[in-house]
């Protein structure tokens, strides 16, 4: 009986019971990181550098087929029409154009992702509760406060993309309306962790690069593009930042308990499938055991990890 009582209370504050939220049963198989304390996880320069390298490799792979074909055609035309020296100049011109194209894709990734999501920028004065909480937290972790964007959708969720002055925190109206302050703090800590580890640009670029793939392949390719284990890692860093992982766990439990999205919801659209692995809760619309099995970024398994603390 005592063990059962303990299982009910994990990840919940004493007053949660009065709010009438049922407890989510978590998987019993945990990833190796579950045996390691969540506290003390720091973002190393190597982790940031790894995300930067992954970003450029993703960009290179996305434009390489087009770039190589174009440069080859330019070289052939130059050699045939003007000789080898001019052909080499044509190839160099093509390489320069490739660099310009790559930089343009990289710089436009955040804006194109926000457009795909349909998020609208909001001023801090429009959401003072959110802004005050974010400003107090970025001062603690040493980040610049991101811009805010919102989706008018009852599904509680959030994501963060970009970096520095171009970083944007996206929240749904459902997140702001359904979470209390401690739960909201946990979600924001998770999203700021993405910005701390430098994967916000990588995430936005991954979404943009996936646009060249068939829709059926985008979710899986996006997961690889943003990095498998990305959400679990952000949980660890975020929990270490606030020193209270149960607030984040309670927010996850609320997301897990939410009703399936309505057909008009963003989270029932193809745009959501193309951005699924950017979100705090990436399992909206598909909480089947098959979808979560073996996936360390699944909300149910991350909840089980957090509830151990």
N, C-alpha and C positions, 0 to 999 in steps of 0.2 A: 504493500500500500504506500509506503514512504517513497519507494522508487517511482511509482506511478505519479505521485504528487510532484516529485521533482521533475519528471518529464513534462508535466503540464506547464510548469512554471518557467522552463528554460526559455531565455530570450524574451521574457516579458517582465514588465515592472509590476509591482503589487496592484496598481490600480487598473491594470489591463483587464482583469477578470470582469470588472464592472462595466467595461465597454462592450462586453458580449461578443468578443472575437473568438471564434473557435481556434484551437491549436492545430497547426499543420504538422502532420506526421512526416518526419524527415527520413531520407534514405539511411540505411545503416552502414553502407560502404562509403568511406570517406577517402579523399585523396591523401597522399603522403604529407602534404602541408598541414593537415588537420592535427597532426601530432606535435606541431611546432607552435609556440606561443604567438598570438597575433601581435602582442605588444613588442615594440622595438624594431619593427620593420622600417628600414630607411631606404630611400631611393638613392642608389649609388650612381656616380657618373657613368659607370659601365652600362647600367640599365638604360639610362637616357640615350647614350651613344648607340646602343643596340636598336632602340626604336628609330633613331635617325637613320641608321644604316638600312633598316628594314624599309623605311619610307622611300629611300632612293632606289633600292632594289625593286620595290613595287612599281615605282615610276618607270624605271628602266625596262622592266618586263612588259609594261603596258604599251610603251611606244616603240619598243625595239622592232617588232615585225614591220610596222609601217615605215619606221625610219630607215631600216636596212634596205627595204625595197625601193624607197624613194631615192636614197643616196646611190644605190646601184644603177638605177635608171638615169639619174643625172650624170653619173660617171660615163656610162655608155654613150649617151647623147653627146657629151663633151668630147670624148675621144673620137667618135665617128665624124663629128662635124668640124672640130677644131684641132684635134691632135691630143696626145697624152698630157702635155702640160696644162692645157685648158680643162681637160677632163678631170685632172686632179684638183684644179681650182673649183670646178663644179661640185666635186665631192666634199671639199672643205666648206663650201657654201651650204651644202645640205646638212653637214654636221652642225654648223652654226644655227641653222634653222631648227634642228632637232633640240638643241639646248634651249632656244627661245620657246619652243613648244612645250618642253618639259617644265620650264619655269612658269609658263602661263597656266598649265594644268595644275601645278602645285599651288600657285597663288589663288586660283579660283575655286579650289576644292571646298573650302569652308562655305563660301557663298552658295555654291551649287548644292551642297548637302543640305543647308538650311532651306533652300528653295524646294528640294525634293521632299523634305519633312513637312514643309508648309508652316514653319515656325515664324512668328512675327516678333520683331524686336520690341522690347518694352523698356521703359525707363525705370531706374531704381526708385524714383518717387512714386511710380504706379504700384510697385510691390515692396513697400518698406520693410515688411516682415522678412521677406526673402533677402533683400539687399542688406539689411542690418546683420543678418546671420552670416551671409557670405563675407561681408567686409570684416567681421570679427575673426572669421576663420582663415582668410587669406593672410591676414596680418600675422597669424600664428605660424603658418607653414611657409611664409616667405614668397607668396605669389602675388601677381597683379590681379586685381579683381576682374573677372571676366564680364563680358556683356551678357545681358539677359534676353532670352527669347522664350516665347510661350506658344503652346498648342492648346486651343480650346477643346479639350477632350476629357471625359470623366475618368478615363483609365489613369491611375497613378503611375507615373514613369518620369524618367529624366535621362539626359545624356549630355556629354560635354565634348566639344571639338575645337580644333585650332590651338593656338599657343600665343603667349604674350598679349600684345594689344589686339590680336585677332581671335582670342579665345572666347568661346560663347558657351554659356550654360543654358540648356534647353530644359524646360519643365512643362508639365501638363497642368492645366487648371485642376484636374483631379488630384494631383499630387499635393498642391497647396491647400486644397479644401479638406482632404481626408487625413493628413498627417498632423500629429502634434509637433511641438517644437523639438523635442528630443529625437523623434523619428526623422523629421526633416533635416536635422543636423547630421544624422547618420548618412542620409542619401547625399547631401551636399559634400560631406567628407569623402564619400566614395567618388563622386564626380571630380572633386578637386585633386584626388589621387591620380586620376588620368592625366590631368594637366601637369602635375608634379613629375610624373614619370615620362613626360614628353610623347605620349601616344595620341594626343588629340589631333595633330596634323596627320599622323599616319592613318587614323580612323577616317578622317574626312577624305583623304586621298584614296583610301581603299574603296569607299563608297563610289567615288567618281570613276575609278578604274573599272568597277564592276558593271558600269553602264554599257561596256562593250561586250559583255557576256550575255548568253541567253538567260532569261529570268529564272529558269529552273535551277541554274547553277550558281546563282548569285549568293544565296545565304551561306552555302558551304564555302565558296570562294572568299566571301567577305570575312568569315570567321578566321580563315587562315591568314587573310590580309591584315586584319587588326591584331592578330596574335591569339592563339588558343591559350586560355588561362588568363586572359586580360581582365575579366570581371572578378575572378577570384583574387587576383593580385591587387586590384583596386580595393577590394574589401579589406584585405590585410593592412594596406597602407592607411586607408580611411579609419579603420578601427583603432590603429595605433595613434592616429592624430587626435581623436576625440577621447580615447581611453575609456570608451563605453560602447563596446560592440553590440550590446543588447538593444540599443536604440536603432541601429541599422537592421538588426535581426527582426525587430518588431515591424519596421517598415517593409521588409521583405515578406513577412507573414501576411501583412495587409495586401500586398500585391498578389501573393499566391491565392488569397481568398476572394479576390475580385471576380466579378461576373465576367463571362466572355465578352469581348468587345462587340458592340452593335455593328451592323453592316456599314453604317455611315462613319464609324470611327476610323481614325488614321490607322489604328492598330489592327484593322481588318483589311487593309489595303496592300497592294503590291509594293507601294513605297515603303511600308514598314518592313516587308520581307527583304527589301534591298538595303535596309539599315538595321536589321534585327540585332546584330551583335555590337551595336553602339550603346544599347539601352541598359539602364540599371536592372530592369527586369526584361530579359530577352525572350522569355518563354510565353509572353502574352499570346493567347490563341492556340497554343499547343503545349499543354502541360502533361502530355501522355508520358508514361514511364519510358517508352521507347525513345522519346525525344531527349529525356534527361539522362538516360542510362549511359554511364561512362563519360559524361560531359561535365567537366569541372566548372564550367561557366553557367551551368543550369542553376536557376534560382533555388530550387529545392535542395540541391546539394550544398550550395553556398550557405543557405540558411542553416543546414545541419552543422556546418563548420562553425558558424558564429554562435550557435546555441551551445557549443561546448564551453563557451566562456561566459 
